[in-house]
């Protein structure tokens, strides 16, 4: 179900949104989509974060967008480097914006918007370093 919900064109738009956001920041963004969560959504997002080795970025500035489509749950999880810097309600603001799109079944649009907003914050606090910035994590969507 999770993979079928996103067409190849949808997946390409999401990957493009990740790549555009990462062009202006040393931060890393990943998207993981699965059918069911089976536990607290933040706990599951933390498991996926670790499974994807997102905690191993140099500046600890990776962000995971996690969706459990059949359970209608999602989470945004930032690593400690970014969470130290962004305002307290930052992730909630992005989630509200995404939820607006999700309620209209515009999942790709919601993800792209959330990625864009996250990228703007990452850009402000973790600007792209032309001399040595590398893409530390894959841009492809992972499915559970």
Wavefront OBJ file of the C-alpha trace (Angstrom):
o trace
v 0.000 0.000 0.000
v 2.641 2.553 1.043
v 4.638 2.182 -2.145
v 1.516 2.198 -4.343
v 0.300 5.441 -2.789
v 3.158 7.319 -4.455
v 3.568 7.123 -8.224
v 7.003 7.303 -9.797
v 6.298 10.966 -10.617
v 5.335 11.591 -6.955
v 8.508 9.908 -5.739
v 10.589 11.968 -8.144
v 8.956 15.191 -6.874
v 9.744 14.249 -3.277
v 13.348 13.337 -4.111
v 13.691 16.594 -6.054
v 12.352 18.522 -3.025
v 14.979 16.823 -0.838
v 17.748 17.624 -3.310
v 16.642 21.254 -3.658
v 16.527 21.699 0.122
v 19.916 20.045 0.594
v 21.560 22.248 -2.065
v 21.508 25.145 0.363
v 22.409 23.360 3.604
v 24.792 20.849 5.090
v 21.729 19.259 6.706
v 20.332 15.945 5.537
v 16.694 15.032 4.933
v 15.214 11.569 4.503
v 11.683 10.259 3.988
v 10.528 6.842 5.210
v 7.057 5.531 4.412
v 5.419 2.347 5.645
v 1.925 0.980 6.106
v 1.685 0.567 9.864
v 3.417 2.047 12.853
v 2.533 -0.564 15.487
v 3.712 1.618 18.385
v 4.040 5.255 19.395
v 4.783 7.174 16.212
v 7.754 9.051 17.698
v 9.255 5.818 19.033
v 8.924 4.209 15.609
v 10.409 7.287 13.916
v 13.376 7.083 16.327
v 13.880 3.389 15.407
v 13.821 4.230 11.706
v 16.160 7.192 12.286
v 18.691 4.830 13.851
v 18.100 2.079 11.275
v 18.875 4.572 8.479
v 22.006 5.667 10.404
v 20.814 9.257 10.331
v 22.496 9.940 13.684
v 25.900 9.523 12.030
v 25.965 12.839 10.152
v 28.926 15.004 11.055
v 26.907 17.929 12.421
v 24.029 15.776 13.763
v 21.672 17.790 11.552
v 19.586 15.130 9.840
v 15.781 15.236 9.698
v 13.443 12.294 9.134
v 9.947 12.616 7.711
v 8.185 9.407 8.790
v 4.746 8.343 7.505
v 2.618 5.316 8.482
v -0.012 5.686 5.762
v -2.634 3.128 6.800
v -2.462 4.262 10.432
v -2.749 7.941 9.397
v 0.252 8.873 11.517
v 3.367 10.839 10.756
v 6.285 12.379 12.567
v 9.187 14.692 11.911
v 12.304 13.836 13.855
v 15.376 16.044 13.904
v 18.751 15.054 15.296
v 20.212 16.784 18.352
v 22.272 19.268 16.300
v 19.198 20.817 14.694
v 16.910 20.414 17.721
v 19.295 22.535 19.797
v 18.817 25.440 17.394
v 15.286 25.496 15.985
v 12.462 27.160 17.952
v 10.591 24.894 20.366
v 7.414 24.614 18.274
v 9.217 24.429 14.923
v 8.367 20.822 14.056
v 4.741 21.316 15.106
v 4.397 24.250 12.707
v 5.691 22.129 9.824
v 3.426 19.231 10.837
v 0.387 21.538 10.830
v 1.231 22.723 7.325
v 1.694 19.139 6.137
v -1.506 17.957 7.830
v -3.477 20.546 5.890
v -2.338 18.848 2.654
v -2.672 15.308 4.015
v -6.311 15.900 4.957
v -6.941 16.685 1.291
v -5.110 13.432 0.334
v -2.314 15.549 -1.186
v 0.456 13.475 0.384
v 3.167 14.359 -2.109
v 2.370 18.061 -1.820
v 2.366 17.836 1.972
v 5.739 16.105 2.047
v 7.256 18.533 -0.457
v 5.987 21.506 1.553
v 7.335 20.083 4.808
v 10.699 19.360 3.193
v 10.836 22.903 1.808
v 10.088 24.469 5.215
v 12.611 22.205 6.912
v 15.201 23.091 4.276
v 14.706 26.810 4.929
v 15.434 26.321 8.629
v 18.411 24.069 7.926
v 19.755 26.662 5.483
v 19.538 29.372 8.154
v 21.423 27.358 10.759
v 23.525 24.936 8.717
v 24.443 26.732 5.479
v 25.907 24.797 2.583
v 29.690 24.637 2.709
v 31.022 24.709 -0.868
v 34.511 23.619 0.094
v 33.672 20.320 1.703
v 29.980 19.526 1.940
v 29.081 16.015 0.868
v 25.725 14.296 0.661
v 26.006 12.063 3.732
v 22.698 10.216 3.319
v 20.766 8.939 0.276
v 17.972 11.138 -1.100
v 15.761 8.208 -2.124
v 12.592 7.434 -0.208
v 12.823 4.319 1.942
v 9.816 2.070 2.383
v 9.123 -0.255 5.306
l 1 2 3 4 5 6 7 8 9 10 11 12 13 14 15 16 17 18 19 20 21 22 23 24 25 26 27 28 29 30 31 32 33 34 35 36 37 38 39 40 41 42 43 44 45 46 47 48 49 50 51 52 53 54 55 56 57 58 59 60 61 62 63 64 65 66 67 68 69 70 71 72 73 74 75 76 77 78 79 80 81 82 83 84 85 86 87 88 89 90 91 92 93 94 95 96 97 98 99 100 101 102 103 104 105 106 107 108 109 110 111 112 113 114 115 116 117 118 119 120 121 122 123 124 125 126 127 128 129 130 131 132 133 134 135 136 137 138 139 140 141 142 143 144
